[in-house]
């Protein structure tokens, strides 16, 4: 099972989690250009769907709770 660090608190969490188990931060992020949803997109430099530069002008995409 893959693990990642939460972008908010740094706690290691499983790739299957939708929220950080430590701080509750949503881990699904939407590309601001095309709207596609990606898990752990904060680690990406470019959107895999449209190529949008996720690091340009501090754009990190929009986190959502998807409740």
C-alpha positions, 0 to 999 in steps of 0.5 A, spaced: 500 500 500 502 506 498 503 512 503 503 519 502 505 525 507 499 530 508 500 537 505 497 540 512 500 536 518 506 532 514 503 525 517 503 519 513 497 517 511 494 511 506 493 512 499 486 509 500 484 515 505 480 521 503 482 525 509 488 525 513 487 521 519 491 526 523 488 533 521 482 531 517 485 535 511 481 533 504 486 529 500 482 529 493 484 535 489 481 538 483 485 541 477 483 549 477 484 549 469 480 542 467 476 540 474 479 533 474 480 530 481 486 527 483 488 524 489 495 527 492 495 532 486 499 537 491 505 532 489 504 533 482 507 539 478 502 538 472 495 536 471 495 529 468 489 530 464 490 537 461 497 539 463 496 545 467 502 548 471 500 546 478 506 550 481 505 556 477 503 562 481 502 558 487 496 554 484 495 548 488 488 546 486 482 546 490 481 541 495 474 539 497 471 534 502 466 531 497 461 530 503 
